[in-house]
Amino acid sequence: MKLASLKSGRDGKLIVVSRDLSRAVSAETIAPTLQAALDDWAAKEPALVALYNDLNAGNCNGAFDFIPEDCAAPCPGLTTGRMAAPMSRTWSWCARPVAQNYPNLSGLTR
């Protein structure tokens, strides 16, 4: 299954992309964002897989042409177009010793 995010609002809009990367369809009725899908993956995966299979079989209303060159990537020059980074704001965790030592690691002084 291939998932991507269209630029929309703060976290993008989840889409499912066909196996051959030629078509895509919105998945926002299943999960509005990739983060929302991951947060409840056990419940969301079956519907996303079904949508992916329908898209590949040509049975999806609302499918549109997918242009891979429009995908955002974490490198300069590839962040334009309609696509957004798939996980624009992911949860992160940093151990306290690392956070306290960050100024030293980054060359900053207190």
DOBA-462919 format. One record per residue: x, y, z of N, C-alpha, C, O, CB in turn; residue in one letter. Coordinates in steps of 0.2 Angstrom, whole numbers, plus 5000, padded with zeros to 4 digits. Atoms other than C-alpha are relative to their C-alpha. Glycine has a CB too. Layout:
XYZXYZXYZXYZXYZA;...
END
This chain:
500449945000500050005000500450065000501050065003499550005006M;499749945000500650174996499650065002499050075000500350024992K;500449944997500150335006500450064999501050064999499949995007L;499749945001500550515003499650055003499050045006500150024993A;500349944997500050685010499950064995500450084992500350025006S;500149945004499250824999500150065005499950065011499350004997L;500049944996499651005006499350025001498950034996500450054996K;500649984998498151055015500050015008500149965012499449954999S;500049984993498051145032500749985003501249995000499549965004G;499450014996499351105045500349944999501049944999499850015007R;499750065000499650925043499949964993500049904993499749965005D;500150035006499150885025499349965000499049955005500649964998G;500650045001497750775018500249934998500649934993499550034995K;499750075002498050585017499749984994499149984992499849955006L;500250035006497950505000500349934999500849925002500150054994I;499750075002498150324994500250014992499950034988499549955001V;499750005007499250304978500049934997500249895001500750035000V;500050075004499150164965500649975000501250015001499750014993S;499350045000500450034964500450034994501050034996499849934998R;499649985006501050104947500150085001500450114996499749994994D;499949934999501050284954499750054995499950104994500750025001L;500349965005499850344941499450045002499250095000499849964994S;500749984998498250374951500050015008500449975011499449964998R;500049994992497850434969499250015001498850034997500450055002A;500749984998496250454979500050025007500550005011499549944999V;500049984993495850544995499849955005499349915003499550065001S;500250044994495750445011499850035006499750005011500749955001A;500249964994495150575022499449985003499250005009499950074998E;500550034997493550485025500249945005499849935010499449984995T;499850064996494550345033500550035006500450025012500449954996I;499649974995495850455042500250074996500550074990500749965002A;499949945004496150645038500750014999500950044994499850065005P;499349995001498050635040500449935001500149885004500350055005T;499650064999499450505040500149995007500049935010500750004996L;499950014993499750535058499349975004499449935008500150075004Q;500750024997497850505062500049924998499749885002499450044997A;500150075002497950335052500549965005500349915007500250004993A;499550044996499550285062499850005007499949955011500750035000L;500250004993498750335079499549945001499449925007499750075001D;500550054999497350205076500149954994499649934991499350035000D;499850045006498250095063499649935000499349914995500749985000W;500450065000497349935069499350004997499049964994500049975007A;500749995002495650005065500050034993499550024989499750055005A;500049975006496150105050500349964994500149974988500450075000K;499750045005497249985040499649964995499649974989500549955003E;500550035005495849875033499750044995499650024989499549965004P;500349965004494950015026500550034995500350044989499650065004A;499549975005496550095018500249944995500349964989500650025004L;499850055004497049925011499449994995499549984989500149935004V;500650015005495249905003500050064995499950054989499350005004A;500049945005495350084996500649994995500550004989500150065004L;499450015004497150044989499849944995500049954989500649975004Y;500250055005496449884981499550024995499550014989499749945004N;500549975004494949974974500350054995500250054989499450045004D;499749965004496050104967500449974994500449994988500550055004L;499750035005497149984958499649964995499849944990500549955004N;500550035004495649894951499650054996499250034991499549965004A;500349955004495050054944499350025002498950044998500049984993G;500649994997493550064955499950055005499550055010499849935003N;500049954995493750224964499750074997500050094992500750025003C;500249945002492650374961500450065004500650055009499250015002N;499649954997493650534964500749994999501150035002499850015007G;499250015001495350464959500250054995499850084991500149934997A;499749955004496450584951500749984998501049945001500150075003F;499350025003498150584941500550025006500550075009500250044994D;499449994995499650564953500650024997500849984992500149945005F;499449985003501150664948500649995005500750045010500050074998I;499550014995502650594958500550065001500850075006500449944998P;499549954999503750744954499750065004500150105007500150034993E;500349964995502550844965500149985007499950025011499250014998D;499950034993502950744980500650045003501150065001500249935000C;499549964995503850844994500549955002500349895003499750045005A;499550054997505450765000500550055004500550115004500549974994A;499649974996506650815013500750034997501250025001500249965007P;499449975003507950895001499850064996499250064993500349954996C;500249945003507951064993499849994993500149944989500650055000P;500250015007507051084976499549954999499249964994500649984996G;500550055001505850944979499450025005499049975006500249935001L;500549994995504651034991499450054997499150085001500350035006T;500549965003503551124978499449964998499549894998500350044995T;500650035003501851074971499549995005499550025010500349934997G;500650014996500351004979500149955006499749955011499449974996R;499950054995501150864989500350035006500750085006500449944997M;499749984994501650885007500549945003500449895001499550025006A;499650054997502950795018499549955003499049985006500550035005A;500550054998502050635023499950015008499349995010500249934999P;500149994992502350665042500350075002500850075004500449945004M;499749934999502550855043500150015007500550055009499550054997S;499949994993502350855062499949945004499449925007499550055003R;500050074996502750685070500250025007500550065009500549954997T;499950004993502850655088500849995001501049954997499649955005W;499350024999504650655095500150005008499750025012500550064997S;499950014993505450615111500850015001501249994997499849935003W;499349994999507150675118500149995008499850025012500250074998C;499850024993507950605134500350075003500650115000500549945000A;499849944996508350735147500750025000500950074999499750005007R;499249985001510250715147500250024993500650074993500349935002P;499849985007510250735128499850085000500150124997499749964995V;500349935000509150895130500450055004500650105001499350005002A;499649964995510250965144500750014996501050064997500149975007Q;499349995003511850935134500050024993500550044990500349935000N;500149985007511150995117500450064999500850074993499350024999Y;499549955002512051165118500749984999501050014995499950065006P;499350035001513651075120500149964994500649974991500249965006N;499950045006513350955106499950054994500350034989499449955000L;500149965006512851095094500550065000500550104995499350035000S;499549955000514351205098499750075004500150125004500150024993G;500349944997513251335108500349995007500449945010499250005000L;499850004993513751385126499550035004499150075001500750035001T;500549974996512651425140500250075003499950105007499849965006R;
END
